Amino acid sequence: MEDKELQRLVEKISIEEFGKPFKHKATFNSRLRSTGGRYLLGTHNIDINKRYLEHFGESELIGIIKHELCHYHLHLEGKGYQHRDLDFKRLLNKVNAPRYCSQLPETRARRTSKKILIYKCSSCSLTYKRKRRIDIARYVCGKCKGRLVKVKEVKIE
């Protein structure tokens, strides 16, 4: 599917589901990583992540388009277009659009931590386990204010 086909699909869904025309541009955006699509407030255009079409098929793509069209139409009407707004939630239910898109497999794998860092206080020997690195030049032990020392890094599978 190319941008022209996507544009026609978005226009078709907008008329059929919302009864209103989509007068702006819909394009695939390869730079989107963690989201299925986005509605741009300034230009009123819609960007769609093409990987969702490749991984999950056209039904997921249609759900993403409906979701973004909910943002689009509500924003143009001056109603609550954000995820937390009641207008948005009602319109999602009315057109049977998902509130969140499915998670891409590579995104899920990237989020899991691959290591645990272990630090120890040089004064009181209190041990700290962390997923993220601690700047031992800036931070001290919370119990006795002693100097922290990195003991080891444990890899997780």
Rosetta blueprint (number, residue, H / E / L):
1 M L
2 E L
3 D H
4 K H
5 E H
6 L H
7 Q H
8 R H
9 L H
10 V H
11 E H
12 K H
13 I H
14 S H
15 I H
16 E H
17 E H
18 F H
19 G L
20 K L
21 P L
22 F L
23 K L
24 H L
25 K L
26 A E
27 T E
28 F E
29 N L
30 S L
31 R L
32 L L
33 R L
34 S L
35 T L
36 G L
37 G E
38 R E
39 Y E
40 L L
41 L L
42 G L
43 T L
44 H L
45 N L
46 I E
47 D E
48 I E
49 N L
50 K H
51 R H
52 Y H
53 L H
54 E H
55 H H
56 F H
57 G L
58 E H
59 S H
60 E H
61 L H
62 I H
63 G H
64 I H
65 I H
66 K H
67 H H
68 E H
69 L H
70 C H
71 H H
72 Y H
73 H H
74 L H
75 H H
76 L H
77 E H
78 G L
79 K L
80 G L
81 Y L
82 Q L
83 H L
84 R L
85 D L
86 L H
87 D H
88 F H
89 K H
90 R H
91 L H
92 L H
93 N H
94 K H
95 V H
96 N L
97 A L
98 P L
99 R L
100 Y L
101 C L
102 S L
103 Q L
104 L L
105 P H
106 E H
107 T H
108 R H
109 A H
110 R H
111 R H
112 T L
113 S L
114 K L
115 K E
116 I E
117 L E
118 I E
119 Y E
120 K E
121 C E
122 S L
123 S L
124 C L
125 S L
126 L L
127 T E
128 Y E
129 K E
130 R E
131 K L
132 R L
133 R L
134 I L
135 D L
136 I L
137 A L
138 R L
139 Y L
140 V E
141 C L
142 G L
143 K L
144 C L
145 K L
146 G L
147 R E
148 L E
149 V E
150 K E
151 V E
152 K E
153 E E
154 V E
155 K E
156 I L
157 E L
